[in-house]
Amino acid sequence: MKEKNKYGQYFTVDPIARFMVSIIRHEKAARVLEPSCGKGVFLTALKEAGFGNVEAYEIDRTLDNPYPNVRYESFVTSPMDEYDVVIGNPPYIRWKNLETELKEELAGSPLWNRYFNSLCDYLFIFILKGIEQLSVEGELIFICTEYWMNTTNSAALRDYMMDNGYISEIYHFKEAPLFEGVCASFIIFRFVKSQERRGTISLLKYRGKGKPDYLDLVGGTCFERVVIPQFEKGRRWLLATGDQQRLLDGFEESCRLEQGDQFATPRLYRIGDVCDIGNGMVSGLDKAFRVPDVDILTPKERESVIKVLKAKDLGQYYHKSESRYFFASCRMDEDEFEKECPVICESMAPYRSELDKRYDYGKDIPYWEFVFPRNQALFERREARIFVPCKERVSNKNHFRFVLADEDYFPLQDVTGILKKRSCRESIEYLVAYLNDRRVFEWLGFNGIVKGYIVEFSEAPIASIPYRKINWDNESEVRIHEVITESVRSYIETQDPMYVDIIEEQFNRLFS
Ligand SMILES: C[S@@+](CC[C@H](N)C(=O)[O-])C[C@H]1O[C@@H](n2cnc3c(N)ncnc32)[C@H](O)[C@@H]1O
């Protein structure tokens, strides 16, 4: 591991540090702690702002830090004390990337052992130990990535925070480039240790795209401000307004199993209950497998041609383009391949050395075969399927691209495929319309795997989408299902947007 990453060293730029210091509410005489001060950017900002009672830790002695009073020891095992303000940019290192010495240190930390385990991240102990050492009404102001606000593995940290105080502000920077070479979504949050009334949270969403300017930060002109309810113990932290949360709750409520079901429990029904989901197949070098012209292939070669879709081919509901790929339908040795598939053999020749260099997952894969035909059995099922790009940028879109494809289409690696389970009674057309519905779009925006403006569609996040199944005893719902199914077919055939309006209207009725 590079020395640079050993301690999670990403240094804060001066405008951000100064801005964070500007949101401290305590008087200048407050006792302040910077638990992982790096080269001292926060120490400078604190000094300039007039805070004189500042202590700091840093594990790495080799850093060029001009402040003589920094304690070069680990904050994780530092003695407990009390501070009015804890401020900084703690290290974020995934457990699996932690140096053994740091893991061993955590193993000896009573706080770590009480709240966390090896599914948790290094960052967590800095937040938790920082809060442990706050005085009553003390404030902790950190900049860090946002992922821990709704992952399951960070539930203990969130619950601890809600047991001990509240969040007053969150500055949300999405994909803005705050740190050189780091592509992640960052937040600055201010936490107050208190057992008193908790109030709402000011959510300040960064409007810019580039690096923020200090004056814009302090003046608030680069933010859009909304007020959101205080987070609650036992729940994921959603950056959603009260109205948005009520809509999301209402949507989830409609996706619970209807009470009339025999043996029904009111559990949330999800897409994973009705669909099998898998990521697309990996050729290892797409351009080599693309078939230029099917007409010139031998009969044997034609048996091995499949229709494939990549993310770029997908529109909403239907695909805009497609390709044909060579996908060896049976095992052959090299002599057989050259004899039976002369045209393909020739078209692959220019790529031969690149094909040999493909990452082959430790298997000895012949150069004319896909390196990882994952989920092949699933995609060989003779039934229509739904495709969606594995990743979708939503900064300039208000919908996803779930596409209905015929049974003979295969997804490539940047596409995820969704097939109905046998037990699912709703039509595949209903399913694709459902997944394209705005309620799913909004729900995923808050509950899916979202990194900056990119929403990820791998198996787990798709499986977790709440699912509104049809109550087949209810005539009106059966009719809605019929109209949606017909409208999807008509839309794909005619591409007349009128059908999309009809579909939307039907879902509004279903959810009303
Ligand atoms: C993300 S960097 C931020 C540094 C500085 N606060 C800044 O904002 O520029 C995290 C810092 O934590 C330090 N660090 C890592 N583990 C530490 C530990 N156990 N105790 C104290 N500092 C630690 C790293 O060496 C690194 O300088």
Ligand as a Chemical Component Dictionary entry (heavy atoms), coordinates in Angstrom:
data_LIG
# 
_chem_comp.id                   LIG 
_chem_comp.type                 NON-POLYMER 
_chem_comp.pdbx_formal_charge   0 
_chem_comp.three_letter_code    LIG 
# 
loop_
_chem_comp_atom.comp_id 
_chem_comp_atom.atom_id 
_chem_comp_atom.alt_atom_id 
_chem_comp_atom.type_symbol 
_chem_comp_atom.charge 
_chem_comp_atom.model_Cartn_x 
_chem_comp_atom.model_Cartn_y 
_chem_comp_atom.model_Cartn_z 
_chem_comp_atom.pdbx_ordinal 
LIG C1  C1  C 0  -8.252 13.004 5.836  1  
LIG S1  S1  S 1  -6.705 13.464 6.517  2  
LIG C2  C2  C 0  -7.059 15.078 7.078  3  
LIG C3  C3  C 0  -5.936 15.827 7.654  4  
LIG C4  C4  C 0  -6.288 17.226 8.132  5  
LIG N1  N1  N 0  -7.277 17.182 9.173  6  
LIG C5  C5  C 0  -6.812 18.024 6.976  7  
LIG O1  O1  O 0  -8.024 18.248 6.951  8  
LIG O2  O2  O -1 -6.042 18.401 6.082  9  
LIG C6  C6  C 0  -6.706 12.482 7.993  10 
LIG C7  C7  C 0  -5.484 12.592 8.837  11 
LIG O3  O3  O 0  -5.648 11.696 9.924  12 
LIG C8  C8  C 0  -4.382 11.178 10.273 13 
LIG N2  N2  N 0  -4.613 9.964  11.078 14 
LIG C9  C9  C 0  -4.901 8.714  10.637 15 
LIG N3  N3  N 0  -5.062 7.906  11.682 16 
LIG C10 C10 C 0  -4.906 8.651  12.790 17 
LIG C11 C11 C 0  -4.983 8.378  14.171 18 
LIG N4  N4  N 0  -5.264 7.149  14.615 19 
LIG N5  N5  N 0  -4.794 9.373  15.035 20 
LIG C12 C12 C 0  -4.509 10.625 14.601 21 
LIG N6  N6  N 0  -4.416 10.943 13.301 22 
LIG C13 C13 C 0  -4.624 9.967  12.410 23 
LIG C14 C14 C 0  -3.718 10.980 8.941  24 
LIG O4  O4  O 0  -2.332 10.872 9.034  25 
LIG C15 C15 C 0  -4.177 12.223 8.185  26 
LIG O5  O5  O 0  -3.266 13.251 8.335  27 
# 
loop_
_chem_comp_bond.comp_id 
_chem_comp_bond.atom_id_1 
_chem_comp_bond.atom_id_2 
_chem_comp_bond.value_order 
_chem_comp_bond.pdbx_ordinal 
LIG C1  S1  SING 1  
LIG S1  C2  SING 2  
LIG S1  C6  SING 3  
LIG C2  C3  SING 4  
LIG C3  C4  SING 5  
LIG C4  N1  SING 6  
LIG C4  C5  SING 7  
LIG C5  O1  DOUB 8  
LIG C5  O2  SING 9  
LIG C6  C7  SING 10 
LIG C7  O3  SING 11 
LIG C7  C15 SING 12 
LIG O3  C8  SING 13 
LIG C8  N2  SING 14 
LIG C8  C14 SING 15 
LIG N2  C9  SING 16 
LIG N2  C13 SING 17 
LIG C9  N3  DOUB 18 
LIG N3  C10 SING 19 
LIG C10 C11 SING 20 
LIG C10 C13 DOUB 21 
LIG C11 N4  SING 22 
LIG C11 N5  DOUB 23 
LIG N5  C12 SING 24 
LIG C12 N6  DOUB 25 
LIG N6  C13 SING 26 
LIG C14 O4  SING 27 
LIG C14 C15 SING 28 
LIG C15 O5  SING 29 
# 
